[in-house]
Amino acid sequence: MATTDVSVAVVGGGAIGLCTAFELHEFGVRDVVVLEKRHVASASSGLAVGIIETQYLDPVPIAIRVYSMDFFGRLERDAGLPITRNGYLRLGHSGADMERYARSVEIQRALGVTDSMVLDRAGLQRVVPGMVCDDLLGALYGPSDGYVDPALTCTIIAGLLRDRGVVVEQETELTAAERTADGRWRLTTTRGERTADVVVNAAGAWATPVGDLLGAPATVIPQRHQALFARLPEPFGFVMPSVMDYVPDSGRMGLYFRHDSDRALVAGLHTEDLLKDVVDPDRYRRGGDDLQYMAAVGEALAERLPTFADAGLDGVWSGIYPIAPDGEPSIGPYRDHPGVMAAFGGGGSGFQSAPGIGRTVAEWIVHGAPRTVTGVRELLPDR
Ligand SMILES: Cc1cc2nc3c(=O)[nH]c(=O)nc-3n(C[C@H](O)[C@H](O)[C@H](O)COP(=O)(O)OP(=O)(O)OC[C@H]3O[C@@H](n4cnc5c(N)ncnc54)[C@H](O)[C@@H]3O)c2cc1C
């Protein structure tokens, strides 16, 4: 039986918190509040590159993203979210990569994604003319994947929430939490007190201190990541797909880039492993003056796309990947801490996963178990 007569406080007005609140309302929960210490999308979610795709390798991460793509598609149709469907390529270097990609296509097919495919080197070359492919065997390709403006997406979701009567309280920081005798939460915020039956920890890079307030441990390591623009004086003549030269679990940083305009790409270095640059989310360097980083991206880009050898690099910005020690998000209830839900650890792909994570958390609250993404129990916070 569904439990909709429950009051929920979601801590964090990033993509994951907003999607959780949205899904709760969809299920009929009417007493939902989002507490955001600054403003909507003020942290990682407003600084993401915005790539949305389903080209992952294992069933659970794929299923989370398949649900998420469907959600973004609904926002496109019903709320005017612009999605640039430029396609997404995950490059393959080895036979083992290509085998994993073939399996991903099968998993995606079973979940209704019919257009993803494995490309050989010649096929890859056709999709990205001029890309150096000598060291590659091919790629995993999702032609209808794309990218969005992540801050705009969050603003649209927050607007839909407000239209439906869900309170999104900005400039409201959770500062203390206490369990009352009747098993509810008394929450102290910078704007006063409120009560809730369930608190969702969707505090991104601050999930650890918020978990401490709730007495429910949350290990998230804030890792600083940068991205930049690479601009050419002349148009390159086609819509560049998003290209990811990183294979999950490879233990290295990989170049990625995506279309931004007919003469500019957004590019950066990605990893889902905890390699370096662990920072304090309240005191980290946001600016774009990292010449070493620009040189590393410029070099990798020129190797892969020789037309970009003389590209002008500018507009470097940085944000945080809220990443767990094992690189996986935490989603759902704790064994020993009733009334707390985990919704954190999105890492470097938490924006594209946010709708699936929010859906799963809402199902745990309303139905007592996940329904949409089967197998997601392996991401419980006590794992
Ligand atoms: C450069 C860069 C590029 C990226 N590109 C992509 C991409 O292309 N695709 C992708 O899927 N992901 C990408 N990511 C990762 C993505 O940004 C994150 O995984 C995702 O935004 C995490 O969302 P979140 O809601 O968990 O966290 P956040 O967006 O950080 O939200 C957490 C919120 O909690 C609030 N908060 C914290 N403590 C409290 C408190 N005590 N009380 C109230 N509120 C509190 C914070 O103010 C914050 O707004 C990128 C990240 C970076 C840095």
The ligand as an SDF file (V2000), in Angstrom:
LIG
                    3D

 53 58  0  0  0  0  0  0  0  0999 V2000
   32.7720   20.7280  -14.1860 C   0  0  0  0  0  0  0  0  0  0  0  0
   31.6850   19.7100  -13.9620 C   0  0  0  0  0  0  0  0  0  0  0  0
   31.0590   19.1230  -15.0560 C   0  0  0  0  0  0  0  0  0  0  0  0
   30.0580   18.1650  -14.8410 C   0  0  0  0  0  0  0  0  0  0  0  0
   29.3970   17.6740  -15.9340 N   0  0  0  0  0  0  0  0  0  0  0  0
   28.3960   16.7890  -15.7740 C   0  0  0  0  0  0  0  0  0  0  0  0
   27.6740   16.3200  -16.9110 C   0  0  0  0  0  0  0  0  0  0  0  0
   27.9290   16.7080  -18.0400 O   0  0  0  0  0  0  0  0  0  0  0  0
   26.6720   15.4060  -16.6860 N   0  0  0  0  0  0  0  0  0  0  0  0
   26.3780   14.9490  -15.4370 C   0  0  0  0  0  0  0  0  0  0  0  0
   25.4910   14.1070  -15.3050 O   0  0  0  0  0  0  0  0  0  0  0  0
   27.0300   15.4120  -14.3380 N   0  0  0  0  0  0  0  0  0  0  0  0
   28.0310   16.3180  -14.4780 C   0  0  0  0  0  0  0  0  0  0  0  0
   28.6980   16.7910  -13.3790 N   0  0  0  0  0  0  0  0  0  0  0  0
   28.3720   16.2420  -12.0490 C   0  0  0  0  0  0  0  0  0  0  0  0
   27.1090   16.8830  -11.4730 C   0  0  0  0  0  0  0  0  0  0  0  0
   27.2750   18.2790  -11.4890 O   0  0  0  0  0  0  0  0  0  0  0  0
   26.8390   16.4090  -10.0360 C   0  0  0  0  0  0  0  0  0  0  0  0
   26.9750   15.0240   -9.8930 O   0  0  0  0  0  0  0  0  0  0  0  0
   25.4030   16.7750   -9.6230 C   0  0  0  0  0  0  0  0  0  0  0  0
   25.1320   18.1130   -9.9550 O   0  0  0  0  0  0  0  0  0  0  0  0
   25.1750   16.5310   -8.1430 C   0  0  0  0  0  0  0  0  0  0  0  0
   23.8780   17.0080   -7.8140 O   0  0  0  0  0  0  0  0  0  0  0  0
   23.4280   17.1320   -6.3010 P   0  0  0  0  0  0  0  0  0  0  0  0
   22.0160   17.5790   -6.3280 O   0  0  0  0  0  0  0  0  0  0  0  0
   23.7990   15.9080   -5.5640 O   0  0  0  0  0  0  0  0  0  0  0  0
   24.3950   18.2590   -5.6900 O   0  0  0  0  0  0  0  0  0  0  0  0
   24.3430   19.8630   -5.7360 P   0  0  0  0  0  0  0  0  0  0  0  0
   23.9050   20.3680   -7.0430 O   0  0  0  0  0  0  0  0  0  0  0  0
   25.6600   20.3340   -5.2190 O   0  0  0  0  0  0  0  0  0  0  0  0
   23.2020   20.2180   -4.6910 O   0  0  0  0  0  0  0  0  0  0  0  0
   23.3740   20.0710   -3.3060 C   0  0  0  0  0  0  0  0  0  0  0  0
   22.7650   21.2980   -2.6680 C   0  0  0  0  0  0  0  0  0  0  0  0
   22.6870   21.0960   -1.2500 O   0  0  0  0  0  0  0  0  0  0  0  0
   22.7710   22.3590   -0.6600 C   0  0  0  0  0  0  0  0  0  0  0  0
   23.0830   22.1950    0.7630 N   0  0  0  0  0  0  0  0  0  0  0  0
   24.2290   21.6830    1.2880 C   0  0  0  0  0  0  0  0  0  0  0  0
   24.1610   21.6590    2.6310 N   0  0  0  0  0  0  0  0  0  0  0  0
   22.9400   22.1530    2.9740 C   0  0  0  0  0  0  0  0  0  0  0  0
   22.2900   22.3750    4.2060 C   0  0  0  0  0  0  0  0  0  0  0  0
   22.8550   22.1100    5.3870 N   0  0  0  0  0  0  0  0  0  0  0  0
   21.0320   22.9180    4.1940 N   0  0  0  0  0  0  0  0  0  0  0  0
   20.4250   23.2230    3.0050 C   0  0  0  0  0  0  0  0  0  0  0  0
   21.0300   23.0180    1.8070 N   0  0  0  0  0  0  0  0  0  0  0  0
   22.2610   22.4930    1.7850 C   0  0  0  0  0  0  0  0  0  0  0  0
   23.8680   23.0480   -1.4670 C   0  0  0  0  0  0  0  0  0  0  0  0
   23.8230   24.4600   -1.3470 O   0  0  0  0  0  0  0  0  0  0  0  0
   23.5980   22.5480   -2.8780 C   0  0  0  0  0  0  0  0  0  0  0  0
   22.8390   23.4810   -3.6420 O   0  0  0  0  0  0  0  0  0  0  0  0
   29.6880   17.7630  -13.5350 C   0  0  0  0  0  0  0  0  0  0  0  0
   30.3010   18.3770  -12.4380 C   0  0  0  0  0  0  0  0  0  0  0  0
   31.2890   19.3370  -12.6460 C   0  0  0  0  0  0  0  0  0  0  0  0
   31.9230   19.9880  -11.4640 C   0  0  0  0  0  0  0  0  0  0  0  0
  1  2  1  0
  2  3  1  0
  2 52  2  0
  3  4  2  0
  4  5  1  0
  4 50  1  0
  5  6  2  0
  6  7  1  0
  6 13  1  0
  7  8  2  0
  7  9  1  0
  9 10  1  0
 10 11  2  0
 10 12  1  0
 12 13  2  0
 13 14  1  0
 14 15  1  0
 14 50  1  0
 15 16  1  0
 16 17  1  0
 16 18  1  0
 18 19  1  0
 18 20  1  0
 20 21  1  0
 20 22  1  0
 22 23  1  0
 23 24  1  0
 24 25  2  0
 24 26  1  0
 24 27  1  0
 27 28  1  0
 28 29  2  0
 28 30  1  0
 28 31  1  0
 31 32  1  0
 32 33  1  0
 33 34  1  0
 33 48  1  0
 34 35  1  0
 35 36  1  0
 35 46  1  0
 36 37  1  0
 36 45  1  0
 37 38  2  0
 38 39  1  0
 39 40  1  0
 39 45  2  0
 40 41  1  0
 40 42  2  0
 42 43  1  0
 43 44  2  0
 44 45  1  0
 46 47  1  0
 46 48  1  0
 48 49  1  0
 50 51  2  0
 51 52  1  0
 52 53  1  0
M  END
$$$$
